[in-house]
Amino acid sequence: MSEQVLLIERSEGVATITLNRPGNRNALNSALRGALLRAFRDLEKDGSVRAAILTGAGKAFCAGLDLKEMGERGPGGNNTEAPAGGVQYGLVETIERYPHPVIGAINGFAITGGFELALACDVLVGCPETRFADTHARVGILPGWGLSQKLSRVLGPTRAKMVSFTGNFISADEAEHWGLLARLVPTDQLMPTCRQLARDMLSCVPGAVEGYKRMIDDGYATNYGDARALEVKLSNEHVRGVSAKDIAERRAGVISRGRSQTA
C-alpha cells in the first residue's frame, strides 16, 4: 500500500492539511508536493471551506525538499509539481494565491523549503519545539520559492542575511520576538489555538477577510504610494456592495463581541 503523504480533514468550514511523512520529517518529495498543490487547488473550488490550517505530522513541520530524491534526480525536480495546461503556478504560488486565510501551525522544524512553505501561510503560530532555518547556502543552491525576498521583509535585511548566510536555527522565542510567529503557545495548545483563530476569521463577514487578504498581499508587493492607491481602489469597489442596512445589522454584533473580549 502506498503512503498517504497528505491528510485533509474538513470541519465547520476549516480544512486541516497535514504533511504526512513523519519518518522523513515531512520532506517535500515529488509526491507530497503534487498532493499539496492539488489539495489547495481543490479547496479553492470547495465553497464549504473558508480557512485552512497547514501543519506537519510527528515532530517536524517540514524539513524542506527531499534531498535524497534531489540527489537522485537533480535539483530540477523542484518544479515538477506544476502540471501541464492552463496558467501555471508552482506550489508556493498556489498557496499564496489561495483566496482564503491559511494558518501555519508550525509544530517543529521548518527548514529551507519548509521555511518557504511556512512563509506562504498568512499567519504563523508556533510552540516551544518550533525551529526555522535556511540551509540553501549549506546545500549549495539558491532559493526559488521567495525566501530571499520574504525573509528580509519580515526580519529586516540584516537579520535575514545572518540567518541565510549561516544556516543557523531561529528558536521559537527568537521567531516570536522578531515577528516571524504571530503567537507562541504551549505544544498542547498549538492546534486548538489555530482552530480558534480560524473560527474567529470565519465569524467575519463572508468575503471581507478574502478581500482584506488580497489588499494586504497585493499592496505589500508594491511601494507605499501605489499600495495606498490600491487600497482606495479596492475599498471603493467593495463598498458598492455594502448597504446601510448591512452596517446597521452588523454593528450590534461588533459591539457585543467587543464587550465580551474586554469584560
BALUMZA-434717 format. One line per field, with one value per residue: residue number from 1; residue in three letters; z, y, x of N, C-alpha, C in turn. Coordinates in nm, 2 decimals. Each point is the difference from the previous one (the first is absolute). Layout:
<atoms>
seq <- c(NUM,...)
type <- c(ALA,...)
npz <- c(Z,...)
npy <- c(Y,...)
npx <- c(X,...)
capz <- c(Z,...)
capy <- c(Y,...)
capx <- c(X,...)
cpz <- c(Z,...)
cpy <- c(Y,...)
cpx <- c(X,...)
</atoms>
This chain:
<atoms>
seq <- c(1,2,3,4,5,6,7,8,9,10,11,12,13,14,15,16,17,18,19,20,21,22,23,24,25,26,27,28,29,30,31,32,33,34,35,36,37,38,39,40,41,42,43,44,45,46,47,48,49,50,51,52,53,54,55,56,57,58,59,60,61,62,63,64,65,66,67,68,69,70,71,72,73,74,75,76,77,78,79,80,81,82,83,84,85,86,87,88,89,90,91,92,93,94,95,96,97,98,99,100,101,102,103,104,105,106,107,108,109,110,111,112,113,114,115,116,117,118,119,120,121,122,123,124,125,126,127,128,129,130,131,132,133,134,135,136,137,138,139,140,141,142,143,144,145,146,147,148,149,150,151,152,153,154,155,156,157,158,159,160,161,162,163,164,165,166,167,168,169,170,171,172,173,174,175,176,177,178,179,180,181,182,183,184,185,186,187,188,189,190,191,192,193,194,195,196,197,198,199,200,201,202,203,204,205,206,207,208,209,210,211,212,213,214,215,216,217,218,219,220,221,222,223,224,225,226,227,228,229,230,231,232,233,234,235,236,237,238,239,240,241,242,243,244,245,246,247,248,249,250,251,252,253,254,255,256,257,258,259,260,261,262,263)
type <- c(MET,SER,GLU,GLN,VAL,LEU,LEU,ILE,GLU,ARG,SER,GLU,GLY,VAL,ALA,THR,ILE,THR,LEU,ASN,ARG,PRO,GLY,ASN,ARG,ASN,ALA,LEU,ASN,SER,ALA,LEU,ARG,GLY,ALA,LEU,LEU,ARG,ALA,PHE,ARG,ASP,LEU,GLU,LYS,ASP,GLY,SER,VAL,ARG,ALA,ALA,ILE,LEU,THR,GLY,ALA,GLY,LYS,ALA,PHE,CYS,ALA,GLY,LEU,ASP,LEU,LYS,GLU,MET,GLY,GLU,ARG,GLY,PRO,GLY,GLY,ASN,ASN,THR,GLU,ALA,PRO,ALA,GLY,GLY,VAL,GLN,TYR,GLY,LEU,VAL,GLU,THR,ILE,GLU,ARG,TYR,PRO,HIS,PRO,VAL,ILE,GLY,ALA,ILE,ASN,GLY,PHE,ALA,ILE,THR,GLY,GLY,PHE,GLU,LEU,ALA,LEU,ALA,CYS,ASP,VAL,LEU,VAL,GLY,CYS,PRO,GLU,THR,ARG,PHE,ALA,ASP,THR,HIS,ALA,ARG,VAL,GLY,ILE,LEU,PRO,GLY,TRP,GLY,LEU,SER,GLN,LYS,LEU,SER,ARG,VAL,LEU,GLY,PRO,THR,ARG,ALA,LYS,MET,VAL,SER,PHE,THR,GLY,ASN,PHE,ILE,SER,ALA,ASP,GLU,ALA,GLU,HIS,TRP,GLY,LEU,LEU,ALA,ARG,LEU,VAL,PRO,THR,ASP,GLN,LEU,MET,PRO,THR,CYS,ARG,GLN,LEU,ALA,ARG,ASP,MET,LEU,SER,CYS,VAL,PRO,GLY,ALA,VAL,GLU,GLY,TYR,LYS,ARG,MET,ILE,ASP,ASP,GLY,TYR,ALA,THR,ASN,TYR,GLY,ASP,ALA,ARG,ALA,LEU,GLU,VAL,LYS,LEU,SER,ASN,GLU,HIS,VAL,ARG,GLY,VAL,SER,ALA,LYS,ASP,ILE,ALA,GLU,ARG,ARG,ALA,GLY,VAL,ILE,SER,ARG,GLY,ARG,SER,GLN,THR,ALA)
npz <- c(0.00,-0.09,0.03,0.10,-0.09,-0.02,0.12,-0.03,0.10,-0.04,0.07,-0.01,-0.12,0.08,-0.09,0.06,-0.04,0.01,-0.01,-0.07,0.02,0.11,-0.07,-0.09,0.12,-0.07,-0.04,-0.08,0.00,-0.12,0.07,0.11,-0.07,-0.08,0.11,0.05,-0.12,-0.02,0.13,-0.01,-0.11,0.06,0.11,-0.10,-0.05,0.13,-0.03,0.05,-0.06,0.11,0.05,0.00,0.05,-0.01,0.02,0.09,-0.05,0.12,0.01,-0.13,-0.03,-0.05,-0.03,-0.08,-0.11,-0.05,0.08,0.05,-0.02,0.05,0.09,-0.02,0.01,0.09,0.01,-0.13,0.08,0.04,-0.14,0.03,0.11,-0.09,-0.01,-0.11,-0.07,-0.07,0.08,0.00,0.11,0.06,0.08,0.02,-0.13,-0.01,0.11,-0.06,-0.11,0.10,-0.04,0.07,0.13,0.00,0.10,0.02,0.03,0.04,-0.02,-0.09,-0.05,-0.05,-0.08,-0.04,-0.08,0.12,0.01,-0.13,0.03,0.12,-0.07,-0.06,0.13,0.04,0.09,0.08,0.05,0.11,0.03,0.12,-0.07,-0.03,-0.11,-0.04,-0.13,-0.05,-0.06,-0.08,0.07,0.10,-0.07,-0.02,0.04,-0.08,0.09,-0.02,0.13,-0.01,0.05,-0.11,-0.05,0.04,0.02,-0.10,-0.05,0.05,-0.02,-0.12,-0.09,0.11,0.07,-0.11,-0.02,0.12,-0.01,-0.12,0.04,0.11,-0.03,0.09,0.11,-0.02,0.13,0.07,0.11,-0.07,-0.06,0.13,0.06,-0.11,0.04,0.00,0.13,-0.04,0.04,0.13,-0.01,0.11,-0.01,0.11,-0.02,-0.07,-0.01,0.13,0.02,-0.08,0.06,0.11,-0.05,-0.05,0.12,0.06,-0.09,0.02,0.12,-0.08,-0.06,-0.06,-0.05,0.13,0.06,-0.10,0.01,0.13,-0.01,-0.10,0.07,0.11,-0.06,-0.08,0.11,0.08,-0.12,0.04,-0.05,0.10,-0.09,-0.08,0.11,0.03,-0.12,0.01,0.13,-0.05,-0.10,0.07,0.09,-0.10,-0.06,0.11,0.03,-0.13,0.06,0.08,0.06,0.02,-0.05,-0.09,-0.01,-0.01,-0.08,-0.05,0.02,0.02,-0.10,-0.06,0.04,-0.02,-0.11,-0.02,0.04,-0.07,-0.09,0.05,0.02)
npy <- c(-0.12,0.10,0.08,0.03,0.08,0.01,0.05,-0.01,0.08,-0.01,0.11,0.02,-0.03,-0.09,0.01,-0.11,0.05,-0.13,0.05,-0.11,0.05,-0.04,-0.12,0.10,0.02,-0.07,-0.06,0.10,-0.12,-0.05,-0.11,0.04,0.05,-0.11,-0.08,0.07,0.01,-0.13,-0.02,0.09,-0.06,-0.11,0.04,0.06,-0.12,-0.02,0.03,-0.12,0.03,0.08,-0.11,0.01,-0.11,0.04,-0.13,-0.06,-0.12,-0.05,0.00,0.00,0.13,0.03,-0.10,0.04,0.03,-0.11,0.01,-0.11,0.05,0.12,-0.08,-0.06,0.11,0.06,0.13,-0.04,-0.10,0.11,0.01,-0.12,0.08,0.09,-0.04,-0.06,0.11,0.11,0.10,0.01,-0.05,0.02,-0.09,0.08,0.02,-0.13,-0.02,0.08,-0.05,-0.09,0.02,-0.11,0.04,0.00,-0.08,0.04,-0.13,0.07,-0.13,0.04,-0.07,0.12,-0.08,0.11,-0.10,-0.06,0.08,-0.03,-0.12,0.02,0.06,-0.11,-0.03,0.04,-0.10,0.02,-0.12,0.02,-0.10,-0.05,-0.10,0.11,-0.03,0.11,-0.04,0.08,-0.12,0.09,0.09,-0.07,0.00,0.13,0.04,0.07,0.08,-0.07,-0.01,0.10,-0.09,0.02,0.01,-0.11,-0.07,0.07,-0.02,-0.12,-0.04,0.06,0.08,0.07,-0.01,0.04,0.08,0.03,-0.01,0.06,0.09,-0.04,0.00,0.10,-0.06,0.03,0.03,-0.07,0.02,-0.02,-0.10,-0.02,0.01,-0.07,-0.06,-0.11,-0.02,-0.01,-0.13,-0.01,-0.13,-0.06,-0.11,-0.03,0.12,-0.06,-0.13,-0.01,0.06,-0.08,-0.10,0.06,0.02,-0.12,-0.04,0.07,-0.05,-0.12,0.06,0.04,0.11,-0.10,-0.03,0.05,-0.12,-0.06,0.10,-0.02,-0.13,0.02,0.08,-0.08,-0.12,0.05,0.06,-0.11,-0.04,0.11,0.12,0.08,0.09,-0.10,-0.04,0.12,0.02,-0.11,0.04,0.12,-0.05,-0.09,0.09,0.08,-0.09,-0.02,0.13,-0.01,-0.11,0.11,-0.03,0.10,-0.08,-0.04,0.13,0.04,-0.10,0.03,0.13,-0.06,-0.08,0.11,0.07,-0.10,-0.02,0.13,0.00,-0.11,0.06,0.11,-0.09)
npx <- c(0.09,-0.03,0.10,-0.09,0.06,-0.13,-0.03,-0.12,-0.03,-0.12,-0.02,-0.13,0.02,0.07,0.10,0.03,0.11,0.03,0.12,0.00,0.12,-0.06,0.01,-0.04,-0.05,-0.09,0.11,0.01,-0.03,0.01,-0.02,0.08,0.10,-0.02,0.00,0.10,0.06,-0.03,0.04,0.09,0.03,-0.01,0.07,0.07,-0.03,0.04,-0.12,0.02,0.12,0.02,0.07,0.13,0.03,0.12,0.03,0.08,0.01,-0.01,0.13,-0.03,0.01,0.12,0.07,-0.09,0.06,-0.04,0.11,-0.06,-0.12,0.04,0.06,-0.12,-0.09,0.07,0.05,0.00,0.00,0.06,-0.01,0.02,-0.04,0.05,-0.13,-0.01,-0.02,-0.04,-0.04,0.13,-0.03,0.12,0.06,0.11,0.01,-0.03,0.08,0.10,-0.04,0.00,-0.12,0.00,-0.01,0.13,-0.03,0.12,-0.02,0.10,-0.02,0.10,0.10,0.04,0.05,0.07,-0.03,0.02,0.11,0.03,-0.02,0.06,0.10,-0.04,0.00,-0.12,-0.02,0.11,-0.03,0.08,0.08,0.03,-0.05,-0.06,0.05,0.06,0.03,0.10,0.00,-0.07,0.06,-0.05,-0.12,0.02,-0.12,-0.07,-0.07,-0.11,-0.03,0.08,0.08,0.08,-0.13,-0.07,0.11,0.06,-0.12,0.01,0.12,0.00,0.07,0.03,-0.11,-0.07,0.09,-0.01,-0.13,0.00,0.09,-0.06,-0.13,0.02,-0.04,-0.13,0.02,-0.08,0.08,0.11,-0.07,-0.04,0.11,0.05,-0.11,0.08,-0.01,-0.13,0.01,0.04,-0.04,-0.05,0.08,-0.06,0.04,0.09,-0.05,-0.03,0.12,0.06,-0.07,0.04,0.13,-0.01,-0.06,0.09,0.08,-0.05,0.02,0.09,-0.03,-0.08,0.12,-0.02,0.02,-0.07,-0.09,0.00,0.00,-0.09,-0.06,0.02,-0.03,-0.10,-0.04,0.02,-0.05,-0.04,0.02,0.03,0.05,0.05,0.05,0.03,0.05,0.07,0.03,0.01,0.07,0.07,0.02,0.02,0.07,0.05,0.02,0.02,0.05,0.02,-0.11,-0.07,-0.09,0.09,0.04,-0.12,-0.03,0.12,-0.05,-0.12,0.03,0.04,-0.10,-0.08,0.06,0.00,-0.12,-0.03,0.08,-0.07,-0.10)
capz <- c(0.00,-0.01,0.12,-0.02,0.04,0.04,0.06,0.00,0.08,-0.01,0.11,0.03,-0.09,0.01,-0.05,0.07,-0.10,0.07,-0.07,0.07,-0.02,0.13,0.01,-0.08,0.05,-0.10,-0.11,-0.12,-0.13,-0.11,0.03,0.09,-0.07,-0.09,0.07,0.07,-0.10,-0.04,0.11,0.01,-0.12,0.03,0.10,-0.06,-0.07,0.10,0.06,0.15,0.08,-0.01,0.07,0.00,0.10,-0.06,0.11,-0.04,0.09,0.08,0.07,-0.09,-0.09,-0.13,-0.01,-0.13,-0.12,0.03,-0.06,-0.05,-0.13,-0.08,-0.03,-0.10,-0.12,-0.02,0.06,-0.08,0.05,0.08,-0.06,-0.06,0.05,-0.08,-0.12,-0.13,-0.04,0.07,0.07,0.09,0.13,0.07,0.13,0.09,-0.06,0.01,0.13,0.02,-0.07,0.05,0.04,0.14,0.09,0.04,0.13,0.01,0.13,-0.01,0.12,0.02,-0.09,-0.13,-0.06,-0.14,-0.07,0.10,0.04,-0.11,0.01,0.11,-0.03,-0.09,0.08,0.04,0.14,0.05,0.14,0.03,0.13,0.04,-0.09,-0.13,-0.04,-0.14,-0.05,-0.15,-0.02,-0.14,-0.02,0.04,-0.10,-0.12,-0.09,0.03,0.01,-0.11,0.05,0.06,0.13,0.00,0.00,0.11,0.14,0.02,0.03,0.14,0.10,-0.04,-0.08,0.08,0.06,-0.10,-0.05,0.11,0.00,-0.13,-0.03,0.10,0.01,0.14,0.03,0.07,0.10,0.01,0.06,-0.10,-0.10,0.05,0.03,-0.13,-0.07,-0.10,0.06,0.06,0.13,0.05,0.10,0.04,-0.10,0.00,-0.03,-0.14,-0.09,0.05,-0.03,-0.15,-0.03,0.05,-0.09,-0.12,0.03,0.01,-0.14,-0.06,0.06,-0.07,-0.11,-0.11,-0.11,0.05,0.03,-0.12,-0.06,0.08,-0.04,-0.13,0.02,0.07,-0.08,-0.12,0.04,0.05,-0.11,-0.07,0.09,0.09,-0.07,-0.08,0.09,0.05,-0.11,-0.01,0.11,-0.03,-0.12,0.05,0.09,-0.08,-0.07,0.10,0.08,-0.09,0.03,0.14,0.02,0.13,0.08,0.04,0.11,0.12,0.05,0.05,0.11,0.13,0.02,0.03,0.14,0.09,0.01,0.07,0.14,0.06,0.00,0.09,0.13)
capy <- c(0.12,0.12,0.09,0.11,0.10,0.12,-0.02,0.11,-0.01,0.11,0.01,0.13,0.11,0.01,-0.12,-0.02,-0.07,-0.05,-0.07,-0.13,-0.09,0.03,-0.07,0.08,0.14,0.07,0.05,0.02,-0.08,0.04,-0.05,0.09,0.13,-0.01,-0.01,0.13,0.09,-0.04,0.03,0.15,0.03,-0.06,0.08,0.13,-0.02,-0.06,0.11,-0.02,0.03,0.14,0.02,-0.13,-0.01,-0.09,-0.04,-0.12,-0.12,-0.03,0.10,0.10,0.06,-0.04,0.01,0.06,-0.09,-0.13,0.01,-0.13,0.00,0.09,-0.06,-0.10,0.06,0.14,0.10,0.04,-0.06,0.11,0.06,-0.10,-0.01,0.07,-0.08,0.07,0.04,0.12,0.09,-0.09,0.05,-0.11,-0.03,0.11,0.10,-0.04,0.02,0.15,0.05,-0.05,0.13,0.00,0.00,-0.13,0.01,-0.10,-0.05,-0.04,-0.10,-0.05,0.05,0.05,0.02,0.03,-0.01,0.00,0.14,0.07,-0.05,0.07,0.14,0.02,0.01,0.13,0.02,-0.11,-0.03,-0.09,-0.06,0.00,-0.09,0.06,0.05,0.03,0.01,0.00,-0.07,0.00,0.02,-0.12,-0.11,0.05,0.04,0.13,-0.02,0.04,0.01,0.13,0.02,0.11,0.12,0.01,0.00,0.13,0.08,-0.04,0.02,0.11,-0.06,-0.04,-0.13,-0.10,-0.04,-0.08,-0.14,-0.07,-0.02,-0.09,-0.12,-0.03,-0.01,0.10,-0.07,0.04,0.13,0.10,0.01,0.09,0.14,0.06,0.02,-0.10,-0.07,0.08,-0.04,-0.12,-0.06,-0.13,-0.10,-0.06,0.11,0.05,-0.02,0.07,0.14,0.02,-0.02,0.11,0.11,-0.03,0.03,0.15,0.05,-0.04,0.07,0.13,0.00,-0.07,0.09,0.11,-0.04,-0.03,0.13,0.06,-0.07,0.05,0.14,0.00,-0.07,0.08,0.13,-0.03,-0.04,0.13,0.11,0.06,0.09,-0.08,-0.08,0.09,0.01,-0.13,-0.01,0.09,-0.06,-0.13,0.04,0.06,-0.11,-0.09,0.07,0.01,-0.11,0.00,0.09,0.06,-0.10,-0.10,0.05,0.01,-0.14,-0.06,0.08,-0.06,-0.12,0.05,0.06,-0.12,-0.07,0.09,0.00,-0.14,-0.01,0.09,-0.02)
capx <- c(-0.09,0.08,-0.01,-0.09,0.10,-0.07,-0.13,-0.09,-0.12,-0.09,-0.09,-0.06,0.06,0.14,0.08,0.13,0.08,0.11,0.11,0.00,0.12,0.07,0.13,0.09,-0.02,-0.10,0.08,-0.08,0.03,-0.08,-0.14,-0.07,-0.02,-0.11,-0.13,-0.03,-0.04,-0.14,-0.09,-0.04,-0.09,-0.13,-0.06,-0.05,-0.13,-0.09,-0.07,-0.03,0.12,0.04,0.12,0.08,0.11,0.11,0.09,0.08,-0.02,0.13,0.08,0.05,-0.09,0.05,0.15,0.04,0.00,0.06,0.13,0.03,-0.06,0.08,0.13,-0.02,-0.06,0.06,-0.08,-0.11,-0.12,-0.07,-0.11,-0.08,-0.14,-0.10,-0.04,-0.01,-0.13,-0.05,0.09,0.08,0.06,0.06,-0.06,-0.01,-0.09,-0.14,-0.04,-0.01,-0.11,-0.12,-0.07,-0.04,0.11,0.08,0.07,0.11,0.02,0.14,0.01,0.14,0.09,-0.04,0.14,0.02,-0.12,-0.11,-0.01,-0.07,-0.14,-0.06,-0.02,-0.12,-0.12,-0.04,0.03,0.08,-0.01,0.10,0.01,0.14,0.08,0.01,0.13,0.01,0.14,0.02,0.12,0.03,0.14,0.07,-0.02,0.06,-0.10,-0.07,-0.14,-0.08,-0.14,-0.02,0.06,0.10,-0.07,-0.09,0.06,0.05,-0.11,-0.05,0.10,0.09,0.11,0.12,-0.03,-0.02,0.13,0.07,-0.07,0.02,0.14,0.06,-0.08,-0.03,-0.14,-0.08,-0.08,-0.14,-0.01,0.05,-0.09,-0.11,0.06,0.03,-0.13,-0.03,-0.12,-0.10,-0.02,0.08,-0.09,0.04,-0.02,-0.13,-0.10,0.03,-0.11,-0.12,0.02,-0.02,-0.14,-0.08,0.03,-0.08,-0.14,-0.01,0.00,-0.13,-0.11,0.00,-0.10,0.06,0.06,0.08,0.14,0.07,0.03,0.11,0.12,0.05,0.04,0.13,0.11,0.03,0.07,0.13,0.08,0.03,0.04,-0.10,-0.09,-0.09,-0.08,-0.11,-0.10,-0.07,-0.10,-0.11,-0.07,-0.07,-0.10,-0.12,-0.07,-0.06,-0.11,-0.12,-0.09,-0.03,-0.11,-0.01,-0.07,0.10,0.08,-0.08,-0.02,0.12,0.05,-0.03,0.10,0.14,-0.01,-0.01,0.13,0.09,-0.03,0.04,0.14,0.06,-0.06)
cpz <- c(0.00,0.12,-0.04,0.05,0.05,0.05,0.00,0.07,-0.01,0.12,0.02,-0.08,0.00,-0.05,0.08,-0.10,0.07,-0.09,0.07,-0.04,0.13,0.01,-0.08,0.04,-0.10,-0.11,-0.13,-0.12,-0.10,0.02,0.09,-0.06,-0.09,0.08,0.07,-0.10,-0.05,0.11,0.00,-0.13,0.02,0.10,-0.04,-0.06,0.10,0.07,0.15,0.08,-0.02,0.09,0.00,0.11,-0.06,0.11,-0.05,0.11,0.07,0.06,-0.09,-0.08,-0.14,-0.01,-0.14,-0.11,0.04,-0.07,-0.05,-0.15,-0.09,-0.04,-0.11,-0.13,-0.04,0.05,-0.09,0.04,0.08,-0.06,-0.07,0.04,-0.09,-0.12,-0.12,-0.02,0.09,0.06,0.11,0.12,0.07,0.14,0.09,-0.05,0.01,0.14,0.03,-0.07,0.04,0.07,0.15,0.09,0.02,0.12,0.01,0.15,0.00,0.12,0.03,-0.10,-0.13,-0.07,-0.15,-0.08,0.09,0.06,-0.10,0.00,0.11,-0.04,-0.11,0.07,0.04,0.14,0.05,0.16,0.03,0.15,0.04,-0.09,-0.13,-0.03,-0.15,-0.04,-0.15,-0.03,-0.15,-0.03,0.04,-0.10,-0.13,-0.11,0.04,0.00,-0.13,0.03,0.08,0.13,0.01,0.01,0.12,0.13,0.03,0.03,0.13,0.11,-0.01,-0.06,0.09,0.06,-0.11,-0.06,0.11,-0.01,-0.12,-0.02,0.10,-0.01,0.15,0.02,0.07,0.10,0.00,0.07,-0.09,-0.10,0.04,0.02,-0.13,-0.08,-0.11,0.04,0.05,0.14,0.03,0.11,0.05,-0.10,-0.01,-0.03,-0.15,-0.09,0.05,-0.03,-0.15,-0.04,0.05,-0.08,-0.13,0.02,0.01,-0.14,-0.07,0.05,-0.06,-0.12,-0.12,-0.11,0.05,0.03,-0.13,-0.08,0.07,-0.03,-0.13,0.02,0.06,-0.09,-0.12,0.04,0.04,-0.11,-0.08,0.09,0.08,-0.07,-0.09,0.09,0.06,-0.11,-0.02,0.10,-0.03,-0.11,0.05,0.10,-0.06,-0.07,0.10,0.06,-0.09,0.03,0.14,0.02,0.15,0.09,0.04,0.12,0.13,0.07,0.06,0.11,0.14,0.03,0.03,0.14,0.10,0.01,0.07,0.15,0.06,0.01,0.09,0.14,0.10)
cpy <- c(0.12,0.09,0.12,0.12,0.13,-0.03,0.13,-0.02,0.13,0.00,0.15,0.12,0.01,-0.13,-0.01,-0.09,-0.04,-0.07,-0.13,-0.09,0.02,-0.07,0.07,0.15,0.08,0.07,0.00,-0.08,0.04,-0.04,0.10,0.14,0.00,-0.01,0.13,0.10,-0.03,0.03,0.14,0.04,-0.06,0.08,0.13,-0.02,-0.05,0.12,-0.02,0.03,0.14,0.03,-0.13,0.01,-0.10,-0.04,-0.13,-0.11,-0.02,0.12,0.11,0.06,-0.04,0.02,0.05,-0.10,-0.13,-0.01,-0.14,-0.01,0.09,-0.05,-0.10,0.06,0.13,0.10,0.05,-0.06,0.09,0.04,-0.11,-0.01,0.07,-0.08,0.09,0.05,0.12,0.08,-0.08,0.08,-0.12,-0.01,0.12,0.11,-0.04,0.02,0.15,0.05,-0.07,0.11,0.01,-0.01,-0.14,0.03,-0.12,-0.04,-0.06,-0.08,-0.04,0.07,0.05,0.04,0.02,0.00,0.00,0.14,0.08,-0.04,0.07,0.15,0.02,0.01,0.14,0.04,-0.13,0.00,-0.11,-0.05,0.00,-0.08,0.07,0.05,0.03,0.01,0.01,-0.05,0.00,0.01,-0.12,-0.12,0.05,0.03,0.13,-0.02,0.04,0.01,0.12,0.03,0.12,0.14,0.02,0.01,0.14,0.10,-0.02,0.04,0.12,-0.07,-0.06,-0.14,-0.11,-0.05,-0.08,-0.14,-0.07,-0.03,-0.09,-0.14,-0.04,0.00,0.12,-0.07,0.06,0.14,0.11,0.02,0.09,0.14,0.08,0.03,-0.10,-0.09,0.10,-0.03,-0.12,-0.05,-0.13,-0.10,-0.05,0.10,0.04,-0.01,0.07,0.15,0.03,-0.01,0.11,0.13,-0.02,0.03,0.15,0.06,-0.03,0.08,0.14,-0.01,-0.07,0.09,0.11,-0.04,-0.03,0.13,0.07,-0.07,0.04,0.14,0.01,-0.06,0.08,0.13,-0.02,-0.02,0.13,0.10,0.06,0.08,-0.08,-0.09,0.08,0.02,-0.13,-0.02,0.08,-0.07,-0.12,0.04,0.06,-0.11,-0.09,0.07,0.01,-0.11,-0.01,0.11,0.06,-0.10,-0.11,0.05,0.01,-0.14,-0.05,0.08,-0.06,-0.11,0.05,0.05,-0.11,-0.07,0.08,-0.01,-0.13,-0.01,0.09,-0.01,-0.05)
cpx <- c(0.09,-0.03,-0.10,0.08,-0.07,-0.14,-0.08,-0.13,-0.08,-0.10,-0.04,0.07,0.15,0.06,0.13,0.08,0.13,0.10,0.03,0.11,0.09,0.14,0.11,-0.01,-0.08,0.08,-0.09,0.05,-0.10,-0.15,-0.07,-0.02,-0.12,-0.13,-0.04,-0.05,-0.14,-0.10,-0.04,-0.08,-0.14,-0.08,-0.05,-0.14,-0.10,-0.07,-0.03,0.12,0.04,0.13,0.08,0.11,0.10,0.09,0.07,-0.03,0.13,0.06,0.05,-0.12,0.04,0.15,0.04,-0.01,0.07,0.13,0.05,-0.05,0.07,0.13,-0.01,-0.04,0.07,-0.10,-0.12,-0.13,-0.08,-0.13,-0.10,-0.14,-0.10,-0.04,-0.02,-0.14,-0.05,0.11,0.08,0.05,0.06,-0.07,-0.02,-0.09,-0.15,-0.05,-0.02,-0.13,-0.13,-0.08,-0.04,0.12,0.06,0.08,0.11,0.01,0.14,0.04,0.14,0.09,-0.07,0.13,-0.01,-0.13,-0.12,-0.02,-0.08,-0.15,-0.07,-0.03,-0.11,-0.13,-0.02,0.04,0.07,-0.02,0.10,-0.01,0.15,0.09,0.02,0.15,0.00,0.15,-0.01,0.14,0.04,0.16,0.09,-0.01,0.07,-0.10,-0.06,-0.15,-0.08,-0.15,-0.02,0.07,0.09,-0.07,-0.09,0.07,0.05,-0.11,-0.06,0.10,0.09,0.12,0.12,-0.03,-0.02,0.14,0.07,-0.06,0.04,0.15,0.06,-0.07,-0.03,-0.15,-0.05,-0.08,-0.15,-0.01,0.05,-0.10,-0.12,0.05,0.02,-0.13,-0.02,-0.12,-0.10,-0.03,0.09,-0.08,0.06,-0.03,-0.14,-0.11,0.02,-0.12,-0.13,0.00,-0.03,-0.14,-0.09,0.02,-0.08,-0.14,-0.02,0.00,-0.13,-0.12,-0.01,-0.10,0.07,0.04,0.09,0.14,0.07,0.04,0.12,0.13,0.06,0.05,0.14,0.11,0.04,0.06,0.14,0.11,0.04,0.05,-0.11,-0.11,-0.10,-0.09,-0.12,-0.11,-0.08,-0.10,-0.12,-0.09,-0.08,-0.11,-0.12,-0.07,-0.08,-0.13,-0.13,-0.10,-0.04,-0.11,0.00,-0.07,0.10,0.09,-0.08,-0.02,0.13,0.06,-0.02,0.09,0.14,0.00,0.00,0.13,0.11,-0.02,0.05,0.15,0.07,-0.05,0.10)
</atoms>
